[in-house]
Amino acid sequence: MNSIANTISDEGLLLLGQGPAIEQLRADIRTAARSDAKVLIGGETGVGKEVVSRSIHHLSARRPHPFMAINCAGVPDSLLESELFGHVRGSFTGAYRDKLGLAALADRGTLFLDEVGEMSPRMQAVLLRFTENREIQRLGSDRAERRVDVRIIAATNRDLVARMTTGDFREDLYYRLNVIHINVPPLRSRGADIVLLFNHFLAYYSRTHGVEVPTLMPATEELLLAYRWPGNVRELKNIVERVVTRHLQGPVRPEELPEELRQASAPAPAEPPAAAATPTTVSAPVRRYPAADAAWTELMSGKSFWAVVHPLFMGRELTKTDVREIIRRGLETTQGSYRKLVELFHMSPTDYKRFLAFLYQHDCHVAFHPFRETRYEAADSRVASAG
């Protein structure tokens, strides 16, 4: 684990992982930490944008000084200016004393503005002025009182470019904030890192609740990998704690996962069979995959996935559809097991996580459930015939 992974502790490290997506994120963090330039962090809700901002601060020269954070969507607009820049006594009802804002408290350190895309037009104008001169004028004061040395890191789950076109976000403020841009990948794109994070939080919450750390059954891992994780790491943490508080003993079984996860990971119901074709019906042409056929033949002749499919795909000789077709054929052969697929494609068992990371990164992953169901249906029919 690199230095970033060893330095941040926020209910367990959200930057754990070995896949290419998280490695790129770590590289972006190191780059941002080398300067004082403003940073704009993008990404879906729950991916850990504040953890990224804290990592940048921790690795930068500003580490000895304060890191102050505020969620711009969680504070009413009438109070946001006071929270950021402070107020003087009597400036509004309830202002019984002078107050310093977060920008002053973060002097020589870092000010993190989460959900900056939710700011009102007026507050965007106030923030723009501050980014230009770093001068603080407290609410109710008639003059700027001091200038601070603060690095600004902002984050949003909104598409600010789209909001600029509709007039909801100031173009000049966007370009002020977007000096260094970092995009935090969604959890579903991180492949085998999902299981790594799940096990990490299993250990964390097991220690918190004073219980033995359980393991995961392979079938449970496969459900976790098949789920889309709309709430990202935040959702994963909540699910892990729920599992830990209900778990009794032994490995975590699939049925111990929340029902919504199991249902969302299940394959879509099969469509009803089409009516029998009449003599006048024209059948749809059978789809052909000549490039996938050639790669499949080489795989079955003993060549490795990394020697055949990977270089052809990276060289644009195989499309995503071709790779999915190859994976589909493999899952048919292994009855839905990705671990056996590694062996079928002549890879080392240690390549399992790398293989899944490649598929997730390039959107070539294929759900395993239909191939498992085929196996179970076949077993049921054998039992029925034997009876």
C-alpha positions in Angstrom: 0.0 0.0 0.0 1.4 3.4 -0.9 1.9 6.4 1.3 -1.7 7.7 0.7 -3.1 4.5 1.9 -1.1 4.7 5.1 -1.9 8.3 6.0 -5.7 8.8 5.9 -8.1 7.2 8.4 -11.7 8.2 8.0 -13.7 5.2 9.3 -11.4 3.1 7.2 -9.6 4.2 4.1 -11.8 4.8 1.0 -8.7 4.8 -1.3 -8.0 1.2 -0.8 -7.7 -0.8 -4.0 -5.4 -2.2 -6.7 -7.3 -1.5 -9.9 -6.3 1.0 -12.6 -9.1 3.4 -11.7 -7.9 3.8 -8.1 -4.3 3.9 -9.1 -5.1 6.8 -11.5 -6.9 8.6 -8.7 -3.9 8.2 -6.4 -1.7 9.7 -9.1 -4.0 12.6 -9.5 -4.0 13.2 -5.8 -0.2 13.3 -5.7 -0.1 15.7 -8.6 -2.6 18.0 -6.9 -0.7 17.9 -3.6 2.5 19.3 -5.2 1.0 22.7 -5.8 -1.4 25.3 -4.2 -3.6 25.5 -7.3 -7.4 25.3 -6.8 -8.9 21.8 -7.3 -12.4 20.8 -8.5 -13.4 17.2 -7.6 -16.2 15.6 -9.6 -18.0 12.3 -9.0 -21.2 10.7 -8.0 -22.7 11.0 -4.5 -21.0 8.8 -2.0 -17.7 8.1 -3.9 -15.6 9.8 -1.2 -14.8 13.3 -2.6 -14.1 14.7 0.9 -11.6 11.9 1.5 -9.8 12.8 -1.7 -9.7 16.4 -0.6 -8.3 15.5 2.8 -5.7 13.3 1.1 -4.5 16.2 -1.0 -4.3 18.4 2.1 -2.4 15.7 4.0 0.2 15.2 1.3 0.7 18.9 0.7 2.9 21.5 2.4 -0.3 22.8 4.1 -0.6 19.6 6.2 0.4 21.3 9.6 -2.4 23.8 9.2 -6.2 23.5 9.4 -8.5 21.7 7.0 -11.9 23.2 7.1 -14.9 21.7 5.3 -18.5 22.8 4.6 -21.3 21.2 2.7 -22.8 24.0 0.7 -26.0 22.1 0.1 -26.5 21.5 3.8 -26.6 25.2 4.9 -29.4 27.6 4.1 -28.2 30.4 1.7 -28.9 33.0 4.4 -26.4 31.3 6.7 -23.8 30.1 4.2 -22.1 33.5 3.8 -21.8 33.8 7.6 -20.4 30.2 7.9 -17.8 30.9 5.3 -16.8 34.5 6.1 -18.1 35.2 9.5 -20.3 38.0 10.8 -20.3 40.9 13.2 -22.5 41.3 16.2 -26.0 42.6 15.4 -25.7 41.8 11.6 -28.8 39.7 11.8 -31.3 38.3 14.3 -29.4 35.9 16.6 -25.9 37.4 15.9 -25.1 38.1 19.6 -21.4 38.2 19.1 -18.7 38.5 16.4 -17.8 35.3 14.7 -15.0 34.2 12.5 -15.9 32.2 9.4 -14.3 29.0 8.1 -12.2 30.9 5.5 -10.4 32.8 8.4 -10.1 29.6 10.5 -8.5 27.8 7.5 -5.7 30.5 7.1 -2.5 28.8 5.7 -4.5 25.6 5.3 -7.3 24.3 3.1 -10.9 25.2 2.7 -13.1 22.4 1.2 -16.4 23.4 -0.4 -18.5 20.3 -0.9 -21.5 20.4 -3.3 -20.4 23.8 -4.6 -22.8 23.4 -7.5 -25.7 24.0 -5.2 -24.7 27.5 -4.4 -27.2 30.3 -5.2 -26.2 32.9 -7.8 -25.6 35.5 -5.1 -23.3 33.2 -3.1 -21.4 32.2 -6.4 -20.7 35.9 -6.8 -19.4 36.2 -3.2 -17.2 33.2 -3.7 -15.9 34.5 -7.0 -14.8 37.7 -5.3 -13.0 35.7 -2.6 -11.2 33.5 -5.1 -9.9 36.6 -6.8 -8.5 38.6 -3.8 -8.7 36.3 -0.7 -10.1 39.2 1.2 -12.6 38.5 4.0 -15.5 40.8 4.6 -17.7 39.6 7.4 -21.4 39.7 7.1 -22.6 43.1 8.5 -19.2 44.7 8.0 -18.7 47.6 5.6 -15.2 46.8 4.7 -12.7 44.0 4.0 -10.9 43.2 7.3 -8.1 40.9 6.4 -6.6 38.8 3.7 -6.0 35.0 4.2 -3.8 32.4 2.6 -6.2 29.6 1.9 -6.2 26.8 -0.7 -9.6 26.1 -2.1 -10.8 22.6 -3.0 -14.3 22.3 -4.3 -16.4 19.3 -5.1 -19.7 18.6 -6.9 -21.8 15.7 -8.1 -23.4 18.0 -10.7 -22.4 18.5 -14.3 -21.3 22.1 -14.0 -20.7 22.5 -17.7 -24.4 21.7 -18.3 -25.4 24.0 -15.5 -23.4 26.8 -17.1 -25.3 26.4 -20.3 -28.6 26.8 -18.4 -27.3 29.8 -16.5 -27.4 28.0 -13.1 -23.6 28.2 -12.5 -21.3 31.1 -13.3 -18.8 30.4 -16.1 -16.2 32.7 -14.5 -16.4 30.9 -11.2 -16.2 27.5 -12.9 -12.9 28.4 -14.6 -11.6 29.9 -11.3 -12.2 26.6 -9.5 -11.4 24.2 -12.3 -7.6 24.6 -12.3 -6.9 21.0 -11.5 -9.7 18.6 -12.2 -10.0 15.2 -10.4 -12.8 12.8 -11.2 -13.5 10.1 -8.5 -14.6 6.9 -10.2 -17.9 5.3 -9.2 -17.6 2.1 -7.1 -19.1 -0.1 -9.8 -16.2 0.7 -12.1 -13.6 -0.6 -9.6 -14.0 -4.3 -10.1 -12.4 -6.5 -7.5 -11.8 -3.5 -5.3 -15.4 -3.8 -4.2 -14.7 -7.0 -2.4 -11.5 -5.6 -0.9 -13.4 -2.6 0.4 -16.2 -4.8 1.7 -13.7 -6.9 3.7 -12.0 -3.8 5.0 -15.2 -2.4 6.4 -16.2 -5.9 7.7 -13.0 -5.8 9.8 -13.6 -2.2 10.9 -17.3 -2.6 12.0 -16.6 -6.0 13.6 -14.0 -4.4 15.8 -16.4 -1.5 16.5 -19.2 -3.8 17.6 -16.9 -6.3 19.4 -17.5 -9.3 17.2 -15.4 -11.8 15.3 -14.5 -10.7 11.7 -16.4 -13.0 9.3 -15.3 -14.1 5.8 -17.4 -13.9 2.6 -18.7 -16.9 0.7 -17.7 -16.9 -3.0 -21.3 -16.6 -4.0 -21.6 -13.5 -1.7 -18.6 -12.0 -3.4 -20.1 -12.5 -6.8 -23.4 -10.8 -5.8 -21.3 -7.8 -4.6 -19.5 -7.6 -7.9 -22.8 -7.9 -9.9 -24.5 -5.0 -8.0 -24.4 -1.5 -9.5 -23.8 0.4 -6.2 -25.8 3.5 -6.9 -24.8 5.0 -3.5 -21.2 4.1 -4.0 -18.8 3.7 -1.0 -21.2 5.3 1.4 -23.9 2.7 0.5 -21.3 -0.1 0.9 -20.3 1.1 4.4 -23.9 1.2 5.5 -24.6 -2.3 4.1 -21.5 -3.7 5.8 -22.5 -2.3 9.2 -26.0 -3.8 8.7 -24.5 -7.2 7.9 -22.2 -7.1 10.9 -25.0 -6.2 13.4 -27.1 -9.1 12.2 -24.5 -11.8 11.4 -24.3 -14.7 13.9 -21.5 -17.0 12.8 -19.6 -18.5 9.9 -19.0 -16.9 6.5 -21.4 -14.2 5.3 -24.0 -16.0 3.0 -25.8 -14.3 0.1 -29.1 -14.4 1.9 -27.6 -12.1 4.6 -27.1 -9.3 2.2 -30.0 -6.8 2.0 -32.9 -7.8 -0.1 -32.6 -4.8 -2.3 -29.1 -5.7 -3.2 -30.0 -9.3 -4.0 -32.9 -8.3 -6.1 -31.0 -5.6 -8.0 -28.2 -8.1 -8.7 -30.5 -10.8 -10.0 -31.0 -11.1 -13.8 -34.0 -9.6 -15.5 -37.0 -11.9 -15.8 -36.9 -13.9 -19.1 -39.2 -12.6 -21.7 -42.1 -14.9 -22.7 -41.3 -17.1 -25.7 -42.2 -15.7 -29.0 -45.1 -17.1 -31.0 -44.2 -19.8 -33.5 -43.2 -18.4 -36.8 -45.6 -18.9 -39.7 -44.3 -19.9 -43.2 -44.6 -16.2 -44.2 -42.5 -14.9 -41.3 -39.0 -13.8 -42.2 -36.5 -14.9 -39.5 -34.0 -12.3 -38.2 -30.5 -12.9 -39.3 -28.2 -14.7 -36.9 -25.6 -12.3 -35.5 -22.0 -13.1 -36.4 -18.9 -12.3 -34.5 -16.0 -13.1 -36.8 -13.3 -11.3 -34.7 -14.6 -12.9 -31.5 -14.7 -16.3 -33.3 -11.1 -16.1 -34.3 -10.0 -15.0 -30.8 -12.1 -17.7 -29.2 -10.4 -20.4 -31.4 -7.0 -19.2 -30.2 -8.1 -19.2 -26.6 -9.3 -22.7 -26.9 -6.1 -23.8 -28.5 -4.2 -22.9 -25.4 -3.2 -19.3 -25.7 -3.7 -16.8 -22.8 -6.4 -14.1 -22.6 -3.6 -11.6 -22.1 -1.8 -12.8 -25.3 -4.9 -12.9 -27.5 -7.9 -10.8 -26.4 -6.1 -8.0 -24.5 -3.8 -6.8 -27.2 -6.5 -7.1 -29.9 -8.9 -5.1 -27.8 -6.3 -2.4 -26.9 -5.4 -2.2 -30.6 -9.1 -1.7 -31.5 -9.3 -5.0 -33.5 -11.8 -6.3 -31.0 -14.8 -4.2 -29.9 -16.5 -4.2 -26.5 -19.2 -6.3 -28.0 -16.7 -8.9 -29.2 -15.1 -9.1 -25.7 -18.5 -9.5 -24.1 -19.3 -12.3 -26.5 -16.1 -14.1 -25.6 -16.9 -13.7 -21.9 -20.4 -15.0 -22.5 -19.1 -18.1 -24.2 -16.7 -18.7 -21.4 -19.4 -18.3 -18.7 -21.5 -20.8 -20.6 -18.6 -23.2 -20.4 -17.9 -22.6 -16.7 -21.6 -22.4 -15.7 -21.3 -18.8 -14.6 -18.0 -19.0 -12.6 -15.5 -16.2 -13.2 -12.8 -18.0 -11.2 -13.1 -21.0 -13.5 -13.1 -18.6 -16.5 -9.6 -17.5 -15.5 -8.4 -21.1 -15.8 -10.3 -21.7 -19.1 -8.6 -18.6 -20.6 -5.2 -19.9 -19.5 -4.4 -17.2 -16.9 -2.7 -17.6 -13.5 -5.1 -17.8 -10.5 -3.4 -14.7 -9.3 -4.8 -12.9 -12.4 -8.4 -13.1 -11.1 -8.6 -9.5 -9.7 -6.6 -8.1 -12.6 -9.0 -9.8 -15.1 -12.1 -8.5 -13.3 -10.6 -5.0 -13.1 -10.0 -5.0 -16.9 -13.6 -6.1 -17.6 -15.1 -3.4 -15.3 -12.8 -0.7 -16.5 -13.8 -1.2 -20.1 -17.5 -2.1 -19.5 -17.0 -5.6 -20.7 -18.3 -7.4 -17.6 -21.2 -9.9 -18.2 -23.6 -10.9 -15.5 -23.1 -14.5 -14.3 -26.6 -15.2 -13.1 -28.2 -16.5 -16.3 -25.5 -19.2 -16.6 -26.0 -20.2 -13.0 -29.7 -20.5 -13.6 -29.2 -22.8 -16.6 -27.1 -25.1 -14.4 -29.8 -25.2 -11.7 -32.5 -25.8 -14.2 -30.5 -28.7 -15.7 -30.0 -30.2 -12.3 -33.7 -29.9 -11.5 -34.7 -31.6 -14.7 -32.3 -34.5 -13.9 -33.9 -34.9 -10.5 -37.4 -34.8 -12.0 -36.5 -37.5 -14.6 -34.9 -39.7 -12.0 -38.1 -39.4 -9.8 
